[in-house]
Amino acid sequence: MILADVAFNTPLVPGTVLFTREAEKAGIERALAFGATNFAWASGYAAGAFLGGMLADLGGDALSYLSLAAVCLLALLVLRRVA
């Protein structure tokens, strides 16, 4: 379990550095940027469990995973267009 926590949280360290740098470039205070990030993270936890369970009830676990893959792909496409 500890190894999985380390593996899945590894991107947080460089991601935090990049996030801080971009927030400073945009003129956003770090506290406000991290507050918004934590709010979005907590909202995802709250809504994700409910929506994932609802999708699993409707079409099985595969529907939940396919929906998540579609959301990730959409985010990747948006980020590539913006960057």
PEBELDA-V230423 format. One record per run of one state. SS is the DSSP state (a for helix, b for strand, c for the rest). FROM is the first residue (numbers start at 0). TO is the last residue. Records with the same first field share a line. If there is no record, write none. Layout:
SS: FROM-TO, FROM-TO
This chain:
c: 0-0, 9-9, 25-28, 59-59, 82-82
a: 1-8, 10-24, 29-58, 60-81
